[in-house]
Amino acid sequence: MTPSRFTSKLVGQRVLLVGGTGGVGVSVAQATIEHGATVIISSSREHKVKDVCAALVKDYPEAKDRVSGHACDLASPDVEANIEELFNNIGEVDHIVCMAGDRLPMIPLEEITLEKWQKCNQVRTIASILVAKIGIRYMKKDRHSSITLTGGSISEKPIAGGWSMLALIGAGLNGLARQLAFDLAPIRVNAVAPGVIETDLWQGMGEESKKAFFAEHETKIPTGKVGQPEDLAEAYLYCLKDLNATGIVVHSNSGTFLV
Ligand SMILES: NC(=O)c1ccc[n+]([C@@H]2O[C@H](COP(=O)([O-])OP(=O)(O)OC[C@H]3O[C@@H](n4cnc5c(N)ncnc54)[C@H](OP(=O)(O)O)[C@@H]3O)[C@@H](O)[C@H]2O)c1
């Protein structure tokens, strides 16, 4: 029989996917299920969590006992209580992947206000810290456990057009991953920094503008193709599987840093 030293590393492990109903989340769920893990999907909308779990079970009927979901709204003022309730419901986990992101807050500098900045921070940064703070109570303290945050290539590669809040958030998440890797050791903490990935995150632009933005981007990036969620899922798998990786940022961005 062919050995499966590498593809069996996640067998039997419990992986919580916060923001697991989105484009990236579904791909990470598929990848971790294919690697034998049990996935728990979470996002703010109960019906979306149910639909994604049902679609995963349809795709992977043999994994029906390894897929479950719980809604948890990270944009609410009750965010901390919501996260406590989420972990109360799901119990112990081996890995936490934070991928929740609400609508892209692309706002020109002159229109930024304290209120917009605070709102924009909640789901991506404030919730990530709170998920880590509460989640570690449900994790074994060893290097098999991991937390993966999601920033973005914008932290290192500026783009024209109202990206300053997201650049700060992305850079902050990279710093947070390093600090938590230090504070929570031996639990491993890393960040994934995606470039432009084709998901519903861009839906707010409208279909035509999105197509034009992607087409223009593809004329510049070395791979000539906007990243697909299944490409990016490999970066998360790496963070989960490499027991020697902590405090790092894994980039998957079509080579955008080269242009
Ligand atoms: N796609 C890209 O080009 C790109 C580039 C760089 C970074 N990223 C980052 O990658 C992550 C995943 O993005 P994606 O492309 O998969 O986006 P997506 O398809 O829009 O998915 C976003 C996920 O976040 C969840 N979410 C939104 N508001 C939430 C809330 N209040 N509480 C809990 N969950 C919430 C969504 O579910 P509900 O709406 O049902 O809550 C969904 O599961 C995000 O953090 C994003 O900023 C993406």
The ligand as a MOL file (V3000), in Angstrom:
LIG
                    3D

  0  0  0     0  0            999 V3000
M  V30 BEGIN CTAB
M  V30 COUNTS 48 52 0 0 0
M  V30 BEGIN ATOM
M  V30 1 N -10.8840 37.5150 -2.0190 0
M  V30 2 C -9.8110 38.2750 -1.9960 0
M  V30 3 O -9.3650 38.8060 -3.0270 0
M  V30 4 C -9.0810 38.5200 -0.6940 0
M  V30 5 C -7.8590 39.2030 -0.7290 0
M  V30 6 C -7.1920 39.4630 0.4570 0
M  V30 7 C -7.7530 39.0580 1.6580 0
M  V30 8 N -8.9540 38.4110 1.6530 0 CHG=1
M  V30 9 C -9.5130 38.0310 2.9490 0
M  V30 10 O -9.8080 36.6480 2.9500 0
M  V30 11 C -10.9230 36.3840 3.8270 0
M  V30 12 C -11.9430 35.5260 3.1010 0
M  V30 13 O -12.4380 36.2690 2.0120 0
M  V30 14 P -13.3440 35.6650 0.8500 0
M  V30 15 O -12.7460 36.1140 -0.4120 0
M  V30 16 O -13.6200 34.2370 1.0870 0 CHG=-1
M  V30 17 O -14.6670 36.5170 1.0770 0
M  V30 18 P -16.1990 36.0950 1.0860 0
M  V30 19 O -16.4560 35.0670 0.0340 0
M  V30 20 O -16.9670 37.3590 1.0350 0
M  V30 21 O -16.3620 35.3950 2.5340 0
M  V30 22 C -16.3320 36.1490 3.7180 0
M  V30 23 C -16.7260 35.2740 4.8810 0
M  V30 24 O -16.8080 36.0760 6.0600 0
M  V30 25 C -18.0710 35.8590 6.6760 0
M  V30 26 N -18.5110 37.0280 7.4190 0
M  V30 27 C -18.8220 38.2620 6.9400 0
M  V30 28 N -19.2790 39.0480 7.9200 0
M  V30 29 C -19.2310 38.2830 9.0620 0
M  V30 30 C -19.6240 38.5170 10.4010 0
M  V30 31 N -20.1660 39.6850 10.7770 0
M  V30 32 N -19.4600 37.5160 11.2960 0
M  V30 33 C -18.9600 36.3100 10.9200 0
M  V30 34 N -18.6000 36.0300 9.6640 0
M  V30 35 C -18.7470 37.0100 8.7460 0
M  V30 36 C -18.9950 35.5460 5.4970 0
M  V30 37 O -20.2080 34.8900 5.8740 0
M  V30 38 P -21.5690 35.6720 6.2750 0
M  V30 39 O -21.6830 36.8340 5.3440 0
M  V30 40 O -22.6410 34.6730 6.1150 0
M  V30 41 O -21.3850 36.0760 7.6920 0
M  V30 42 C -18.0960 34.6110 4.7080 0
M  V30 43 O -18.1090 33.3400 5.3130 0
M  V30 44 C -11.4530 37.7680 4.2570 0
M  V30 45 O -10.9330 38.0890 5.5180 0
M  V30 46 C -10.8540 38.7040 3.2230 0
M  V30 47 O -10.6990 40.0240 3.7090 0
M  V30 48 C -9.6190 38.1060 0.5220 0
M  V30 END ATOM
M  V30 BEGIN BOND
M  V30 1 1 1 2
M  V30 2 2 2 3
M  V30 3 1 2 4
M  V30 4 1 4 5
M  V30 5 2 4 48
M  V30 6 2 5 6
M  V30 7 1 6 7
M  V30 8 2 7 8
M  V30 9 1 8 9
M  V30 10 1 8 48
M  V30 11 1 9 10
M  V30 12 1 9 46
M  V30 13 1 10 11
M  V30 14 1 11 12
M  V30 15 1 11 44
M  V30 16 1 12 13
M  V30 17 1 13 14
M  V30 18 2 14 15
M  V30 19 1 14 16
M  V30 20 1 14 17
M  V30 21 1 17 18
M  V30 22 2 18 19
M  V30 23 1 18 20
M  V30 24 1 18 21
M  V30 25 1 21 22
M  V30 26 1 22 23
M  V30 27 1 23 24
M  V30 28 1 23 42
M  V30 29 1 24 25
M  V30 30 1 25 26
M  V30 31 1 25 36
M  V30 32 1 26 27
M  V30 33 1 26 35
M  V30 34 2 27 28
M  V30 35 1 28 29
M  V30 36 1 29 30
M  V30 37 2 29 35
M  V30 38 1 30 31
M  V30 39 2 30 32
M  V30 40 1 32 33
M  V30 41 2 33 34
M  V30 42 1 34 35
M  V30 43 1 36 37
M  V30 44 1 36 42
M  V30 45 1 37 38
M  V30 46 2 38 39
M  V30 47 1 38 40
M  V30 48 1 38 41
M  V30 49 1 42 43
M  V30 50 1 44 45
M  V30 51 1 44 46
M  V30 52 1 46 47
M  V30 END BOND
M  V30 END CTAB
M  END
